[in-house]
Amino acid sequence: MALSLTAEQKNISSLFYNEDQYIIPEFQRPYCWTYDTSYQLYTDIMTYYYAQEDFFVGNIVMARSDDHQNKPQVVDGQQRMITLWLWMKSLTLLVPNMSKLKEGVSLQTWDDDAHEVPKLKSNVIDSSDPNQLEEIWTMDVQMVDKLLLQNRKKIESQVLCNFLDIYSWLKDSLINVSEDEKRKFVKFFIYKVYLLPIELKGKTEDEANERALMIFETINNRGQNLEDADIFKAKLYNKAVSVGRKKDFLNRWIQIKDECENLDISIEELFKYYSHILRGKKGITTFETSLRDFFTKGPNAPIIVSDYEQVTDELLHILEVLQMIDEDAEETTDMGMWLKILKSYSNKFPLFAIVSYLYKYGKDDAYVSFLKLLTRVCYSFGPSRTVKFTVYNIIADVFSEKIKKKNSIDYCVPNLDSLNTRYHLKKGLILLTYYIVVKRPLAGIPSIDRILRPSKSSNIDETIRDLVFQLGNFFIIDKHSTVSEDDYNRLFLDFQLKKIKQGNDLLSMVKERTQRLLSVLYDFLAEKNS
């Protein structure tokens, strides 16, 4: 794909005094510059003004399409663009005698009624930014001064907070200077403050945006990358708008966002779960493409072929499943214990499989057996990411219903030698060993501790150093911070009660305990016991 790219340094005058109306597209995040960030820009500009030196703010990446020539979309740099527009608005109020300033804040359209619109418009969904920018555009001095008397903590809009701050700072800087000095400052701001707009063109908005996003991701090495969820949100939003269901989509998206926050996961993570369900339905067990490519590239991409209701319904179903898993993992039940063990695994691949199973079958009679199968498979592999391809096969078998006829040894065979390494001694492995030995579920999420402690001394014996990380050195503390009296914790309790002293006897017992626990663990993984 050939790129139509232009990049030319422009001052504020060149950027704001033209016939363009800059559009913040739907997929962007809400405005988020903090007080500190905005104040840093203020101090920088004032410092360069007093030194009478040019000031460079940064890059902006824009997409300009043939069908909307004078409405370039700001793909990167919306924070700078909005903040600089807030500066322009503040100056129109503080230096009213310079009437030309208003031309940088507003745009006269070619409509018969000489309609005026703001120079910058936000289309960001699930945000108050669009309405707030529109309100700021219409404000006069009296309205702003009245807002300044209010408690700033009661103002929820970050855009409005920053506007009031910028207005206050500039007001303090200009209040005691002459009209000539005010004009001098304004001219510095519009002629000596520069940005570098990088503009990509395309026949359509989608084509222009795709090119701009590619360039943005290539050159962006600071700040936040545009996330996949922003793209997915925009495409689903456009589908909803095309069928007159904008409000319904916004309500759904806000619900998805809120439930993701409650579960402490990102929307990208939610789409990751969704991608594994869709891959499993199609029996795909090969390498994954990028999340963005999977959902939006190609004629059969899920967001291309599905309507917004289907996608959001399925995302909400996955959120219900994730909530169920979190709640069940807290229970003192067989199911809860297997979930504790799998959630303690070193990566999320087991969770992808659990979500897929519950999405397909719910908590049926075979659910706990499936959790045990998944436990055996994942802990036979250890924490290696190579487990992912086996999990892909398990998910595909979930949706083809072959999973009901399989055992863990159909997917892998455990290796006893690989179990006795420090890299395998994750919390999940210790919980698993405890449960095999004690056969009693633990309440809540327990913690673990050691009998032998790690030492920072370089002179420590290698045998002792190795034993510190081995399975026989660990014991379980329940959610009440107590160590239960059972076969698994016996050695620690004897040590705590001083029945055993620090020394060779203790080292031998830890070593012997390690071998015994490894044997029990191996038998479980190889399906030699229940």
C-alpha positions in Angstrom: 0.0 0.0 0.0 1.6 3.3 -1.2 1.5 6.0 1.5 0.5 9.6 0.7 2.3 11.3 3.5 3.2 15.0 4.1 5.1 16.3 7.1 5.8 20.1 7.5 6.5 22.0 10.7 3.7 24.5 11.3 3.1 27.2 13.8 -0.3 27.7 15.6 -1.3 30.3 13.0 -0.9 27.8 10.1 -2.6 25.1 12.0 -5.6 27.0 13.3 -6.2 29.8 10.8 -7.5 27.8 7.8 -10.7 26.1 6.7 -10.1 22.8 8.5 -12.2 21.5 11.4 -10.1 19.0 13.3 -12.0 15.9 14.4 -11.1 13.7 17.3 -12.4 10.3 16.0 -14.6 7.9 17.9 -11.9 5.4 18.7 -9.8 7.9 20.7 -9.7 7.8 24.5 -11.2 10.7 26.5 -9.0 13.7 27.1 -6.7 12.9 30.0 -4.0 15.5 30.5 -3.6 16.2 34.2 -3.0 19.5 36.0 0.7 18.7 36.1 1.0 18.0 32.4 -1.0 21.1 31.4 1.0 23.3 33.8 4.3 22.0 32.4 3.2 23.1 28.9 2.3 26.5 30.4 5.7 27.0 32.1 7.5 25.8 28.9 5.7 28.3 26.7 6.2 31.2 29.1 9.9 30.3 29.5 10.4 30.4 25.8 8.4 33.6 25.5 10.6 35.5 27.9 13.6 34.1 26.1 12.1 35.0 22.8 12.9 31.6 21.3 10.8 29.3 19.2 9.0 26.5 21.0 8.2 23.0 19.6 5.3 21.2 21.2 5.5 17.9 19.4 4.1 15.7 16.6 0.5 15.2 15.5 -0.6 12.4 13.2 -3.7 13.2 11.1 -5.8 11.3 8.5 -7.4 13.3 5.7 -9.8 11.6 3.3 -11.0 12.7 -0.2 -14.6 12.6 0.9 -14.0 14.9 3.9 -11.2 17.1 2.7 -11.5 19.8 5.4 -12.2 17.5 8.3 -8.9 15.8 9.1 -9.0 13.3 11.9 -6.5 13.5 14.7 -5.1 10.0 15.1 -2.3 11.0 17.5 -1.9 14.2 19.4 -5.4 14.9 20.5 -4.2 15.9 24.0 -1.9 18.6 22.5 -4.5 19.7 20.0 -7.3 20.1 22.6 -5.0 21.8 25.1 -3.7 24.3 22.5 -7.3 25.0 21.4 -8.1 25.7 25.1 -5.3 28.2 25.1 -6.8 29.8 22.0 -10.2 30.0 23.6 -8.7 31.5 26.8 -6.8 34.2 24.8 -10.0 35.2 23.0 -11.6 36.0 26.3 -8.5 37.6 27.9 -7.5 39.7 24.9 -10.8 40.6 23.4 -9.4 43.6 21.4 -7.6 41.1 19.1 -10.8 40.0 17.3 -8.9 37.9 14.8 -8.1 35.4 17.7 -11.7 34.1 17.4 -11.0 32.9 13.9 -8.6 30.3 15.4 -11.3 29.0 17.8 -14.3 28.9 15.4 -14.8 28.1 11.7 -17.3 29.9 9.4 -18.8 27.2 7.1 -20.0 27.7 3.5 -23.6 27.1 4.4 -26.2 29.7 3.3 -26.9 30.6 6.9 -23.2 31.4 7.5 -23.2 28.7 10.2 -20.3 28.8 12.7 -18.7 25.7 14.2 -15.9 25.1 16.7 -12.5 24.7 15.1 -12.0 21.4 17.0 -14.7 18.7 17.5 -14.5 15.5 19.6 -16.5 12.5 18.5 -15.1 10.3 21.3 -17.8 8.0 22.6 -18.5 7.0 26.3 -17.1 10.4 27.2 -18.3 13.9 28.1 -15.6 15.5 26.0 -17.8 16.3 22.9 -20.4 18.2 24.9 -17.8 19.8 27.2 -15.8 21.2 24.3 -19.0 22.5 22.7 -19.9 24.3 26.0 -16.4 25.8 26.4 -16.6 27.1 22.9 -19.8 29.1 23.8 -18.5 30.5 27.1 -18.0 34.2 27.8 -15.9 35.8 30.5 -18.7 36.0 33.0 -19.5 32.3 32.6 -15.8 31.4 33.1 -15.3 33.6 36.1 -18.5 32.2 37.7 -17.1 28.6 37.2 -13.8 29.7 38.8 -15.7 30.4 42.0 -16.9 26.8 42.3 -15.2 24.0 44.1 -12.9 22.4 41.5 -13.3 19.0 43.0 -17.0 19.0 42.0 -16.1 19.4 38.3 -15.8 15.9 36.8 -14.7 16.9 33.3 -10.9 16.9 32.9 -11.3 19.2 29.8 -13.2 21.8 31.8 -10.7 21.6 34.7 -7.8 22.2 32.4 -9.5 25.0 30.6 -10.2 26.8 33.9 -6.6 26.3 35.0 -5.2 27.6 31.6 -7.5 30.6 31.8 -6.4 31.3 35.3 -2.7 31.0 34.6 -2.9 33.2 31.5 -5.1 35.7 33.3 -2.5 36.1 36.1 0.2 36.5 33.5 -1.6 39.1 31.5 -3.6 41.1 34.1 -1.0 43.7 34.8 0.6 44.1 31.4 -0.1 46.7 28.7 -2.3 46.0 25.7 0.9 46.1 23.5 2.5 43.5 25.7 -0.6 41.3 25.5 -0.5 41.5 21.7 3.2 40.7 21.7 2.5 37.6 23.7 -0.4 36.5 21.5 1.7 36.9 18.4 4.5 34.9 20.0 2.0 32.1 20.8 0.5 31.9 17.3 3.7 32.5 15.3 6.5 31.0 17.5 4.9 27.9 18.9 5.3 25.0 16.5 4.0 21.5 15.9 4.8 18.9 13.3 1.6 17.6 11.7 2.2 14.3 9.8 -0.7 13.9 7.4 -1.8 10.7 5.7 -4.3 10.8 2.9 -6.8 8.2 1.6 -9.9 8.1 -0.6 -12.1 7.2 2.4 -11.9 7.9 6.1 -11.2 4.2 6.9 -8.3 4.1 4.4 -6.8 7.4 5.6 -7.1 6.3 9.2 -5.5 2.9 8.5 -2.5 4.6 7.0 -2.3 7.2 9.8 -2.5 4.5 12.4 0.3 2.5 10.8 2.6 5.6 10.8 1.6 6.4 14.3 2.5 3.0 15.6 5.8 3.1 13.7 7.0 6.5 15.0 5.4 6.5 18.4 7.9 5.8 21.1 6.4 7.6 24.0 3.1 8.2 25.6 0.3 5.6 25.2 -0.2 3.6 22.0 -3.7 3.6 20.6 -5.1 0.4 22.0 -6.9 -2.3 20.0 -10.1 -1.7 22.1 -10.2 1.9 20.7 -10.4 0.5 17.2 -12.9 -2.1 18.1 -15.1 0.4 19.8 -15.1 2.7 16.8 -16.0 0.0 14.3 -18.8 -1.3 16.5 -20.0 2.2 17.1 -20.1 2.9 13.4 -22.2 -0.3 12.9 -24.7 0.9 15.6 -24.9 4.4 14.1 -25.6 2.9 10.6 -28.7 1.2 12.0 -29.8 4.0 14.2 -28.8 2.3 17.5 -26.2 4.7 18.8 -27.7 5.1 22.3 -28.1 1.3 22.7 -24.4 0.7 21.8 -23.2 3.4 24.1 -25.1 1.8 27.0 -23.7 -1.6 26.2 -20.1 -0.3 25.9 -20.4 1.6 29.2 -21.6 -1.7 30.8 -18.7 -3.6 29.3 -16.2 -1.0 30.5 -17.7 -0.9 34.0 -17.7 -4.7 34.4 -14.1 -4.9 33.1 -13.1 -2.4 35.8 -14.9 -4.4 38.4 -13.0 -7.6 37.3 -9.8 -5.6 37.1 -9.2 -6.6 33.5 -8.7 -4.4 30.4 -11.1 -4.5 27.4 -8.1 -5.9 25.4 -8.0 -8.8 27.8 -11.7 -9.4 27.4 -11.3 -9.5 23.6 -8.4 -11.9 24.1 -10.8 -14.3 25.8 -13.3 -13.7 23.0 -10.7 -14.5 20.3 -10.0 -17.9 21.9 -13.6 -18.8 21.9 -14.0 -17.8 18.2 -10.8 -19.7 17.3 -12.0 -22.7 19.2 -15.3 -22.7 17.4 -13.4 -22.7 14.1 -11.0 -25.4 15.3 -8.0 -23.1 14.9 -5.0 -24.3 16.9 -2.1 -22.5 15.1 -0.2 -19.3 15.9 -2.3 -16.3 16.8 -2.3 -13.2 14.7 -2.4 -9.8 16.4 -5.7 -9.1 18.2 -6.4 -6.1 15.9 -5.8 -8.2 12.7 -7.9 -11.1 14.0 -11.0 -8.9 14.7 -10.8 -6.4 11.9 -8.7 -7.6 8.9 -10.1 -9.7 6.1 -13.6 -10.3 4.8 -14.3 -12.9 7.6 -13.0 -10.9 10.5 -15.5 -11.1 13.4 -16.2 -7.4 13.8 -16.6 -7.1 10.0 -19.1 -9.9 9.6 -21.0 -9.6 12.9 -23.4 -6.9 14.0 -22.7 -4.9 17.1 -25.4 -6.6 19.1 -23.9 -10.0 18.6 -20.4 -8.9 19.5 -21.5 -7.0 22.6 -23.8 -9.8 23.8 -21.0 -12.3 23.5 -18.6 -10.0 25.4 -21.1 -9.5 28.2 -21.6 -13.3 28.4 -17.8 -13.7 28.8 -17.8 -11.1 31.6 -20.5 -13.1 33.3 -18.4 -16.2 33.0 -15.3 -14.4 34.4 -17.3 -13.1 37.3 -18.6 -16.7 38.0 -15.0 -18.0 38.0 -13.8 -15.3 40.5 -16.8 -16.1 42.8 -16.4 -19.9 42.6 -12.6 -19.7 43.3 -13.4 -18.2 46.7 -15.5 -21.1 47.7 -14.4 -23.9 50.0 -15.3 -26.6 47.5 -13.7 -29.1 45.3 -14.4 -26.9 42.3 -13.2 -23.8 44.2 -9.9 -25.5 45.0 -9.2 -26.5 41.4 -9.9 -23.0 40.3 -7.5 -21.6 42.9 -4.8 -23.9 41.6 -5.4 -23.0 37.9 -5.7 -19.2 38.6 -2.3 -19.5 40.3 -0.7 -20.8 37.2 2.1 -18.7 35.7 0.1 -17.5 32.7 -3.5 -17.1 31.6 -3.8 -20.0 29.1 -5.6 -22.2 31.6 -8.2 -19.4 32.1 -8.7 -19.2 28.3 -9.7 -22.8 28.4 -12.0 -22.5 31.5 -13.8 -19.5 30.0 -14.3 -21.4 26.7 -15.7 -24.5 28.6 -18.1 -22.4 30.7 -19.1 -20.4 27.6 -20.0 -23.7 25.8 -21.4 -25.9 28.6 -21.8 -23.9 31.8 -21.2 -25.7 35.1 -22.3 -29.1 33.9 -21.6 -32.5 35.6 -18.3 -32.8 33.8 -17.0 -29.3 34.7 -14.9 -30.4 37.8 -13.4 -33.3 35.8 -12.5 -30.8 33.1 -10.7 -28.6 35.7 -8.7 -31.6 36.9 -7.8 -32.5 33.3 -6.6 -29.0 32.7 -4.7 -28.9 35.9 -2.8 -32.1 35.0 -2.0 -30.8 31.5 -0.8 -27.4 32.5 1.3 -28.5 35.5 2.8 -31.3 33.5 4.2 -28.6 31.1 5.2 -26.4 34.0 5.2 -22.6 33.4 6.4 -22.9 29.8 4.5 -20.8 27.3 4.7 -23.8 25.0 1.6 -25.0 26.8 -0.4 -22.6 24.7 -0.6 -24.9 21.7 -1.9 -27.7 23.8 -4.5 -25.3 25.3 -5.5 -24.3 21.8 -6.1 -28.0 21.1 -8.1 -28.3 24.3 -10.3 -25.3 23.4 -10.9 -26.7 20.0 -11.9 -30.0 21.6 -14.3 -28.1 23.9 -16.2 -26.8 21.0 -16.1 -30.0 19.0 -17.3 -31.8 22.2 -14.3 -34.2 21.9 -13.1 -33.0 25.3 -15.7 -35.2 27.1 -13.9 -38.3 25.8 -10.3 -37.4 26.6 -7.9 -37.7 29.4 -4.9 -35.5 30.2 -2.4 -38.1 28.9 -4.0 -37.6 25.5 -2.5 -34.1 25.5 0.9 -34.7 27.3 2.9 -37.0 29.5 4.5 -35.6 32.6 8.3 -35.6 33.2 9.3 -36.3 36.8 12.8 -34.9 36.3 11.4 -31.5 35.1 9.2 -31.1 38.3 12.1 -30.7 40.6 13.3 -27.2 39.5 12.9 -23.9 41.2 11.1 -22.6 38.1 8.2 -25.0 38.7 7.7 -24.0 42.3 5.0 -21.5 41.7 2.1 -21.0 44.2 -0.2 -23.1 42.1 2.1 -26.1 42.1 2.3 -25.9 45.9 -1.4 -25.6 46.3 -1.9 -28.6 44.0 0.5 -30.7 46.0 -1.2 -29.7 49.2 -4.6 -30.6 47.9 -3.4 -34.0 46.6 -2.0 -34.8 50.0 -4.7 -33.3 52.3 -7.7 -33.7 50.1 -9.4 -30.8 51.8 -10.3 -27.6 50.1 -8.9 -24.4 51.5 -11.1 -21.3 52.3 -10.4 -18.1 50.3 -7.0 -17.6 48.7 -4.2 -19.0 50.9 -0.6 -17.9 51.0 2.7 -19.9 51.2 5.9 -19.7 53.2 9.2 -21.5 53.7 10.9 -23.5 56.4 14.4 -22.7 55.2 14.8 -19.0 54.3 16.8 -17.7 51.4 20.1 -16.1 52.4 21.9 -13.2 50.7 25.2 -14.6 51.8 27.5 -15.7 49.0 29.0 -18.3 51.3 25.9 -20.3 51.8 26.2 -24.0 50.9 24.9 -24.9 47.4 22.9 -27.8 48.9 21.1 -25.5 51.3 20.6 -22.9 48.6 19.0 -25.5 46.3 16.7 -26.9 49.1 15.3 -23.4 49.7 13.5 -23.5 46.4 12.4 -27.2 46.4 8.9 -28.4 47.0 9.6 -29.9 50.5 10.5 -26.5 51.9 7.1 -25.0 51.5 4.0 -25.0 53.7 0.5 -23.5 53.5 -1.0 -20.6 55.5 -4.8 -20.3 55.3 -6.7 -17.0 55.0 -6.8 -16.7 58.8 -2.9 -16.6 58.9 -2.8 -20.0 60.6 -1.0 -23.2 59.6 -3.4 -26.2 59.8 -2.3 -29.4 61.5 -2.2 -31.9 58.6 0.2 -34.3 56.9 1.4 -31.6 54.5 2.4 -29.1 57.2 3.7 -31.6 59.7 7.4 -30.9 59.2 6.9 -27.1 59.6 4.9 -27.5 62.8 7.5 -29.8 64.3 10.1 -27.3 63.4 8.0 -24.4 64.8 7.5 -26.4 68.1 11.3 -27.0 68.2 10.9 -30.7 67.9 13.5 -30.4 65.1 16.4 -28.0 65.2 18.1 -26.2 62.4 20.9 -28.4 61.0 21.6 -31.5 59.0 18.5 -33.4 60.4 16.2 -30.6 59.1 18.0 -30.5 55.7 17.6 -34.2 55.3 13.9 -34.0 56.3 13.3 -31.2 53.7 15.1 -33.3 51.1 13.2 -36.4 51.9 9.9 -34.5 52.0 10.7 -33.1 48.5 11.1 -36.6 47.1 7.9 -37.8 48.7 5.8 -34.9 47.5 7.3 -35.1 44.0 6.3 -38.8 43.8 2.7 -38.0 44.9 2.6 -35.1 42.4 3.9 -37.2 39.6 1.3 -39.9 40.3 -1.5 -37.4 40.1 -0.2 -35.8 36.9 0.2 -39.2 35.3 -3.4 -40.1 36.4 -2.1 -42.9 38.7 -4.4 -41.5 41.5 -7.5 -39.4 41.6 
